[in-house]
Amino acid sequence: MDVCAGGTINAGATSITFTNHHKVPCNITSCALPGFPKIPPPVTVPAKVGSTPGTITVPLNPPPTQTGDYEYTPDCCDLETNPVIKVQ
């Protein structure tokens, strides 16, 4: 899931893989999704290297069971609103 765009996961997912297309690391400084790792410290998605986006797989413990939209805050995106993780 693009760190600046958000995306969809299924209920019961055990992890989310974020990608970062910026030349600088991107910190996720808050996340409303139950089971997301405790913040602080922020979750850092590495910077892209050449044309290869940076990636990190974040474990979800426990896996989310409640469908809905969960906002999170990345510090590298020029957005008017924060992206959303949609659990379906």
PyMOL commands that set and color helices and strands:
alter all, ss='L'
color gray80, all
select strands_A, chain A and resi 7-9+15-20+26-31+43-45+54-59+68-74+84-87
alter strands_A, ss='S'
color yellow, strands_A
deselect
rebuild
show_as cartoon
